[in-house]
């Protein structure tokens, strides 16, 4: 049986999709049925799940663990373009493209399931609320990319890092992976630097500034936001772009 597909708590995929668009009971049942029939996979930390140029044949539904999308230049420089959290989909309808235009790597051990295009299209046609939720997930991912572009192009270092922390907190909160204002934070300083377009030295100074301001604590791969309103104000963070208001 696929882990999380039939437990007392709804799978993270269901929780995220339901936050984007309220799912019907039939829609939730259809998702769980598809997950039970899917190919279940696991990967260790530091593995590439897909590389740029690979054939894109399946849709991945993430059940646990963290991963990220990235682009790499010929000289080895890397830009992380998004973090993939439990409940995320990678990516609806990706099989319509011949090859991947980016790579996906794991930050932590992950579990996920893969749906081939026939299974995914069957799921999309099973219930209108499911189809709408998957479309909303794709639109929300585009909205996050626009916000990341603003982060890199217009926010300063302190604002960038504060904004990234606020975003991760909100995304984890909706799938019940925060405890109060604390959450697991397996992102290394190098990873966070590659996501925010900063050097590791600049990133380290920025984290120290956030700590000194009494906004966060970070220890043992766990991050606590001490004053969310102040952190959000520092970042000029408005969560509307995440579209987690479930209409």
C-alpha positions in Angstrom: 0.0 0.0 0.0 1.2 3.5 -0.8 2.3 5.3 2.4 -0.2 7.9 3.4 -2.8 7.0 0.8 -5.2 5.5 3.3 -4.2 6.7 6.7 -6.4 8.5 9.2 -4.9 11.8 8.1 -5.5 13.0 4.6 -2.4 12.6 2.4 -0.4 15.8 1.9 -1.4 15.8 -1.8 -5.1 15.9 -0.9 -4.5 18.6 1.7 -2.7 20.9 -0.7 -5.1 20.4 -3.6 -8.1 21.0 -1.2 -6.5 24.2 -0.1 -6.3 25.4 -3.7 -9.8 24.3 -4.6 -12.3 22.6 -2.3 -12.5 18.9 -3.3 -15.7 16.9 -3.3 -15.8 13.6 -1.4 -15.8 11.8 -4.7 -12.8 13.8 -5.8 -10.9 12.9 -2.6 -11.8 9.2 -3.1 -10.6 9.4 -6.8 -7.2 10.8 -5.8 -6.7 8.2 -3.1 -7.7 5.4 -5.5 -5.2 6.8 -8.1 -2.5 7.0 -5.5 -3.1 3.4 -4.3 -2.7 2.2 -7.9 0.3 4.4 -8.7 4.0 3.4 -8.8 5.4 4.2 -5.3 9.0 5.3 -5.2 11.5 6.5 -2.7 14.8 8.3 -3.1 17.7 9.2 -0.8 18.9 12.8 -0.2 21.2 14.2 -2.8 19.7 12.2 -5.8 18.6 13.6 -9.1 15.0 12.4 -9.8 15.1 13.9 -13.3 17.7 15.7 -15.4 17.3 18.4 -18.0 16.9 16.6 -21.3 15.3 13.5 -19.9 12.0 12.3 -21.3 9.1 13.6 -19.3 6.7 10.7 -19.1 5.1 10.7 -15.7 3.5 13.1 -13.1 5.0 12.9 -9.7 2.9 13.4 -6.5 5.2 14.1 -3.5 4.2 12.4 -0.3 7.1 13.2 2.0 10.5 14.9 2.0 11.9 18.0 0.3 13.3 18.4 -3.2 14.0 21.2 -5.6 14.0 22.2 -9.2 17.2 23.7 -10.6 19.0 24.9 -13.7 22.8 24.5 -14.1 25.1 26.4 -16.3 27.9 24.8 -18.3 30.5 26.1 -15.8 28.7 24.4 -12.9 26.9 27.4 -11.4 23.4 26.4 -10.2 20.2 28.3 -9.7 17.4 26.7 -7.6 14.2 27.8 -9.2 11.7 26.3 -6.7 11.4 24.0 -3.7 9.2 21.0 -3.8 7.4 20.1 -0.6 5.1 17.3 0.5 1.8 17.6 -1.3 3.3 19.2 -4.4 2.8 17.9 -7.9 5.7 17.7 -10.4 4.2 18.6 -12.9 0.7 18.2 -14.1 0.7 17.5 -17.9 4.5 17.4 -18.0 4.3 14.4 -20.3 3.0 16.7 -23.0 6.6 17.9 -23.4 9.1 15.7 -25.1 11.9 16.4 -22.6 12.5 18.1 -19.2 13.7 21.7 -19.4 15.1 21.6 -15.8 16.4 19.1 -13.3 14.9 17.9 -10.0 17.0 16.8 -7.0 16.2 15.7 -3.5 17.2 17.7 -0.4 16.1 14.9 2.0 14.9 11.3 1.6 11.6 11.5 -0.3 8.6 9.3 -1.1 6.5 10.0 -4.1 4.2 8.3 -6.5 4.2 8.4 -10.3 1.2 8.5 -12.6 1.6 7.8 -16.3 -0.4 10.0 -18.6 -3.3 7.5 -18.9 -3.7 7.2 -15.2 -3.4 11.0 -14.7 -5.9 11.8 -17.4 -8.3 9.2 -15.9 -7.9 11.0 -12.6 -8.5 14.4 -14.1 -11.7 13.2 -15.7 -13.0 11.4 -12.6 -14.4 14.6 -10.9 -14.6 18.2 -11.9 -13.2 19.4 -8.5 -10.1 17.3 -9.1 -9.5 18.8 -12.5 -10.0 22.3 -11.2 -7.7 21.7 -8.3 -4.9 20.4 -10.5 -5.3 23.4 -12.8 -5.2 25.7 -9.8 -2.0 23.9 -8.7 -0.4 24.7 -12.0 -1.5 28.3 -11.9 -0.2 28.7 -8.3 3.2 27.3 -9.4 3.4 29.9 -12.1 2.4 32.6 -9.5 5.2 31.5 -7.3 7.7 31.7 -10.1 6.6 35.3 -10.7 7.2 36.1 -7.0 10.6 34.4 -7.1 11.5 36.6 -10.1 10.6 39.7 -8.0 12.6 38.3 -5.2 15.7 38.0 -7.3 15.2 41.2 -9.3 13.9 43.7 -6.8 14.3 42.6 -3.1 17.5 43.1 -1.2 19.3 40.2 0.5 17.4 40.6 3.8 14.0 40.8 2.1 14.8 37.9 -0.2 15.7 35.5 2.6 12.8 36.7 4.9 10.4 36.2 2.0 11.6 32.7 1.3 11.1 31.7 4.9 7.6 33.2 5.0 6.7 31.3 1.8 8.0 28.0 3.0 6.2 28.4 6.3 2.8 29.1 4.6 3.2 26.2 2.2 4.1 23.8 5.0 1.3 25.1 7.2 -1.4 24.2 4.7 -0.2 20.5 4.7 0.1 20.4 8.5 3.9 20.3 8.7 4.4 23.2 11.1 4.3 23.1 14.9 3.4 26.5 16.1 5.8 28.7 14.3 8.5 26.0 13.9 9.2 23.7 11.0 11.8 21.3 9.7 14.3 23.2 7.7 16.7 20.8 5.8 17.9 23.5 3.5 21.7 24.1 3.7 23.2 27.6 3.4 24.5 26.7 0.0 21.0 25.6 -1.1 19.4 28.8 0.2 22.1 30.9 -1.4 21.4 29.2 -4.8 17.7 29.9 -4.3 18.1 33.5 -3.4 21.0 34.4 -5.8 23.4 35.2 -3.0 26.9 34.1 -2.2 27.1 31.7 0.8 29.0 34.4 2.7 26.3 37.0 2.0 23.6 34.5 2.9 25.3 33.7 6.2 25.5 37.4 7.1 21.8 37.8 6.2 20.7 34.9 8.4 22.8 36.4 11.3 21.0 39.7 10.7 17.6 38.0 10.9 18.7 36.2 14.1 20.0 39.4 15.6 16.7 41.2 14.9 14.9 38.6 16.9 12.9 37.3 13.9 14.1 33.7 13.6 16.1 31.0 15.3 17.7 28.2 13.3 19.3 25.2 14.9 19.5 21.4 14.3 17.8 21.7 10.9 14.7 23.4 12.5 13.6 27.0 12.0 11.4 28.9 14.3 9.8 32.3 13.3 9.8 34.4 16.5 7.7 37.2 15.1 5.9 36.3 11.9 4.3 39.8 11.4 7.6 41.5 11.7 9.3 39.0 9.4 6.5 39.4 6.8 6.9 43.2 7.1 10.6 42.9 6.5 10.0 40.8 3.5 7.0 42.8 2.2 5.4 39.3 2.1 1.8 39.0 0.9 0.6 35.4 0.8 -2.1 36.1 -1.9 0.1 34.7 -4.7 0.1 31.3 -3.0 -3.7 31.1 -3.6 -4.3 29.0 -0.5 -7.7 30.5 0.3 -9.7 27.6 -1.1 -12.7 29.1 -3.0 
